[in-house]
Amino acid sequence: MPGGRLVEAAGAIVLRRPAGKAVQVLLIHRPSYNDWSLPKGKLDPDEYLAAAAVRETVEETAAVIRLGHPVDRIQYPIPTGTKRVAYWLGILNSEGRFKPNSEVDRRTWLTIASALRRMTYADERQLVEQAITLPQTTPLLIVRHGKAMDRKHWSGKDQLRQLSARGRKQSRQLIPLLDAYGVRDLDSSSSLRCTSTLAPYAKAQRLDVKGWSTLSEEQAKDNPDAVRKLMKRLIKETAAGGVPRAICGHRPVLPAMLDALGVPNRPMLTAAVLVAHLSVDGETVCVEWHKPRV
């Protein structure tokens, strides 16, 4: 609709393979539309797309997931303008008890062939067909630290410079984004503004943040090769173990960190996040960029 507004939404293609059976995909039935479709929904205020995909999936299906490889986005007209929906491959962690409601009255697991016959919308069928071809990957997140206090207003050691009020809010808002990718390992520059950026998530998940002086501005500027070497080690560990990881760094150090991933450098705002999806061999298969919400 010309002049209409754009409504952002997010969802997931959740797959599972029961022992000895074919791959299945999770579908929902919405009584108000009488359709069979993928779980999805609109963003809450200041919500990341990735976080919305996980939240909507658990709200509509009681399936707890983490996000894997991104899938295409689709868009279609609605009465007020256009809706655009971002999708990810959903990795099933657990299933709760599904309770039918007025929005979603049924959920079901179907083989791919059965799902494609039952699904109402052609563009969603195409997403499922794409999802089953995607490789198994593990997300590695590169986080630029939250907004710190200005250097001119800080009289102590720069490594102890703290986050500003905005930076503290940014760090709290990163919690659902890191959780959406199932981050379980946390690494960071040893500088306080970096470790503090990951601290709220670490506290929420009862994890530790491992600080590396190699990633600090002070050491990295004299030895960027050490940054690349450490990154290569962490990349290898992440890919081999299949455990999602987040690493927090500084603007001047980010080029070397991204180079280790084979990702061209580009400016990142404070609290911005790059998600690199790694193959089992540690190669970067694809990347996503997430801007801060505040």
N, C-alpha and C positions, 0 to 999 in steps of 0.2 A: 504494500500500500504506500504510494508516494506520500511522504510526510509523516508516515506512521512511525511508531517507536520500535526499537529493537529490544526484544525480550531475550535475555541470555538464560540458558538452561544447561543441565548436564546429566549424563546418565552412564550406564555401564552395560557391556555385554559380558555377563557372568557365565563362565564355562566350568564344567566339571567332567571328570572321567571316572565313573564308578568302576570298581574292580571288575575286569572281564567284560565291560560293556562299552558301547560307543560314547563319544563325546556328547554331552547334553548342554543345553543353554536354558537360562532362566527367563521365563516370560510372565507377564502379569495380565489380568483381565480387569478393565475399568468399566463398571456398569453404566456410568453416565455416557460413555461413548460406544459401549458394546464392542470394544476392540481388544485384540491381543497384541501387546507391544512390549518393548524393552522398558525396564525401570528408568525413570528420569524425572526431573522436576526443575522448577525455577530456583534461582539463587536467592538466598537471604541477603539482607543489606550487608555490604562489605565482605561477602563470602567469596572465597576462591572457587573457580569452576571445579577444580579437582576435588575440593572438600565437599562441594554440593553433590557431585556424582556419588560419593561414598555415603553421604547422609541420606540422599533420596533412595538409594538402593536398600539401605537397612530399614528406612521408614516404610517403604512399599512392599518389601519382601521378607524382612527379618533376617536377611543374609548379610553377614558382616564380611566386608571385602577390603582388600587393598588394591591399588591401581597398578596395572602393568602398562604395556605398550599403548600409546594413544591410537585411537581409531578416527576415521574421518568425522567431520562435522556435517550436519545437515541443517537445512533451514526451510521453512514453509510459512505461508501467509496465515495470519490470525486476524480476528476482527479489528484489533488495535494497531496492526502493523505486521511485523515479522518476528517469528521465533527462531532462534539459532541454538542448536543443541550440540554440545561437545560430548564425545563418548570416549571411553577407555575400555581396554580389556580388563575385566574384573577378576581378581584372584580370590577365590573363596577361602575365608579363614574359618568361619563357623556359621551355623544356622540356628536362629532362635525359633520360637513358636510363632507361626504366622497367625494373625488375628484379622479375619475379614472385616472390612469397613466400607463406608459409602464411596470411598475413592478407589480402592482396590479390593475386590471381593474374592479373587482367586489368584494363586500363583502356581506355576507348574514347571517342572523340568522336562524338556522334550529333546529327543535326538535332533540333530541338525536338520535332517530331512523332514521330520514331522513339524518342527518349528517353522521351517520355511513355508510349509503348506498352510499352517494355521495363522501366521502373522498377517496383520491387516494391511501394513504399509510397505510398499515396495522399497522405499529408501532405507527402511530399517532392515529389511531382508538383505539388502546389499551390505549393510554394516556387519551382519552376522557372517556372511560369506567372506568378508575381508578379515574378520577377527580370527577365524579358524586357520588362516594362512600365516598369521603373525608369529614370529619366533618367541621363544621363552626368554625373557629379559629380567634384569634386576636393576631397579632404579638407584642411581647415585646422585644426590642433590648437592649442588654447590650454592652456598648461601653467602651473600655479602652481608656483613654485620649491620645491625640496625643503626639508626642515626645516633651518633655520639655527640658529646659535648664539644663545643668549639675548642680548638687547641688554644686559642688566645685567652680563653676563660679557664684554662686548666693549668695549675702551677706544679703539679706533681709529675712523676714519670709518665711518659706517653703510654706505656704498656698498661698503666693502671687507669687510663682515662675511661670514664664511665659512659653508659648510654644516657641520652637525654630522655625527657618524658615521652617524646615521640618515639624514640628508639625502644623504650620499654614497652610501649603499646604495640609497636611493630613485632617485637619478639613474642608477645602473647598471641598476636594474630597468626603467627607462623605455626602454632600448635596444630590446628586442624589440617593445614597443608602437609606438614611432615607426617602426620598421622595417616593422611589419605594414601601415602605411598608406603606405609608400614615401616617407617624408619626405626631401626633398632640399634644401630651403631652411630655414635656421635663423635666427630673429630673436629678440631678447631685450632686456629692460631692460639697461642698461649696468652695473648693480650686479652684484658678483661672485657673490652667491648665486643669481642668475638665470643668468648665463652658465655657471656651474659646473654647474648642473642639466642643461644641454644638452651639456656638454663630453664626457662619455663616449660619447654617440651620435655627436657630431661626430668624435671620434677614430676610432671604429669604422668610420665611413663616409667618412673623409677629407674632411670638410666644414668650413667656417668658420662661426662664430657671429657674426652682425652685431649689435653692441650699439647700442641707441638710448637716449640720455639722456632722450628724450621719455617713455619708458615707466618711468623710475625714479620711486620714491616722491616724491623731492624735487621733481622738475619737474611730475609729473602732478597733484599736489595743488593746484597753483596754475594749471594749464592743462589741465583734462580735455578741452577741445575739441581741443587739439593731439593728444591720444591718439586721439580718434575720427578725426581727419583722417589721421593716420598709418595707423591700422587700415584705414580705407577704401582707402587707397592699396595696402596689402599685400593686402587682400582682392581688389581689382581685378586686381593682378598675378598672384595665385594662380589665380583663375578663368580669366583670359585665357590664361595660359601652360600651365595644366593640370598644374602641378608642385606636389605636396603640400608643405605648409609647416607648421612648428611655431613658435609664438611664446610665450616664457616671460615671465610677469609676476608682480606682487605682489598680495596680497589687496586692498589699498585701490585698486589701479588696475584690477582685473578688471571692476568694474561698467561702466566706460567702454569697455573692450575688448569685452565681451560686447554692450554696447549697439550698437556699430558693426556687429555681426553680426545684430542684431535678436533677440538671445537675452535673455530676462529674467534678471536677476541671481539667483544663488543661491550659498550658501556652498560653497567648494571647499577641501578639505583640502590640506595640503602635498603636492606631487607629484601631485595630481589632474589629470585631463586631460579637456577638452571637445573632441570632434571635431565640427566643423561641416562638413557636406557642401555644397559650393557648386555652383550651376548655372553655366553658361558666362557668365551675366550677373552673377555675383557675389552672387546671392541665396542665403540659407541654406535649403536644401531640407529637411534634417533634422539632428538633433543626437544625439550619444551622450555619455554621461558614464562615465568610468573612474576608480574609486577607487584609491588607492595600495595596493600589496600588502603594504607594511610600514609 
